């Protein structure tokens, strides 16, 4: 894998992981009644997802321009991380809303 593609794949993994961690911290904050902190963590998660999307878009753009990339387990892993982080962040928002209603 080319260095530039490897950096993009690692960017996906790192930023998606950060998003998922922030979303989990947001849930814990909401559970403790710290809704301002929960909202800050969700905002941070969303910012990490944007960065991950930038990495993904770069890879997709290259492929659309005819520069095929070798698909490795690491590449698949990075996409899995991104999709999981997106789903987890969306679910965290719903859980925070539930905690707000309960509280």
C-alpha positions in Angstrom: 0.0 0.0 0.0 1.3 3.5 -0.9 2.3 5.7 2.0 -0.4 8.3 1.2 -3.1 5.6 1.1 -1.8 4.1 4.3 -2.0 7.5 6.0 -5.6 8.0 4.8 -6.6 4.5 6.1 -4.9 5.2 9.4 -6.7 8.6 9.5 -10.0 6.7 9.1 -9.2 4.3 11.9 -7.9 7.0 14.4 -10.7 9.5 13.8 -13.4 6.9 13.8 -12.0 5.5 17.1 -11.9 9.0 18.6 -15.5 9.6 17.5 -16.7 6.3 19.1 -14.8 7.1 22.3 -16.3 10.6 22.5 -19.8 9.2 21.9 -19.3 6.7 24.7 -18.1 9.5 27.0 -21.1 11.5 26.0 -23.4 8.7 27.1 -21.6 8.4 30.5 -21.9 12.2 31.0 -25.6 12.1 30.2 -26.1 9.2 32.6 -24.5 11.4 35.3 -26.8 14.3 34.4 -24.0 16.3 32.9 -25.9 17.2 29.7 -23.6 20.2 28.7 -20.6 17.8 28.8 -22.5 15.2 26.9 -23.3 17.7 24.1 -19.7 18.8 24.0 -18.6 15.2 23.6 -21.1 14.6 20.8 -19.8 17.7 19.0 -16.3 16.4 19.3 -17.4 13.0 18.0 -19.0 14.6 15.0 -15.9 16.6 14.3 -13.8 13.4 14.3 -16.3 11.9 11.9 -15.9 14.8 9.6 -12.1 14.2 9.6 -12.6 10.5 9.0 -14.9 11.4 6.0 -12.2 13.6 4.6 -9.8 10.7 4.6 -12.4 8.4 3.0 -13.3 11.0 0.4 -9.6 11.3 -0.6 -9.4 7.6 -1.2 -12.7 7.6 -3.1 -11.7 10.5 -5.3 -8.4 8.8 -6.2 -10.3 5.7 -7.2 -12.9 7.7 -9.2 -10.0 9.2 -11.1 -8.7 5.8 -12.1 -6.1 5.3 -9.4 -7.1 1.9 -8.1 -6.1 1.0 -4.6 -5.2 -2.5 -3.4 -7.9 -3.5 -0.9 -6.3 -5.0 2.2 -7.7 -6.2 5.5 -6.5 -2.8 7.0 -8.6 -1.0 4.4 -11.7 -3.0 5.2 -11.0 -2.6 8.9 -10.9 1.2 8.5 -14.3 1.2 6.7 -15.7 -1.0 9.5 -14.5 1.5 12.1 -16.1 4.4 10.3 -19.4 2.8 9.9 -19.5 1.6 13.5 -18.5 5.1 14.8 -21.3 6.7 12.7 -23.9 4.3 14.0 -22.6 4.5 17.6 -22.7 8.4 17.5 -26.2 8.4 16.2 -27.3 6.0 18.9 -25.5 8.0 21.5 -27.6 11.1 20.5 -30.7 9.1 21.0 -29.6 7.8 24.4 -28.7 11.3 25.6 -32.2 12.5 24.6 -33.7 9.6 26.6 -31.6 10.6 29.7 -32.8 14.2 29.3 -36.4 13.0 29.3 -35.9 10.8 32.3 -34.0 13.4 34.2 
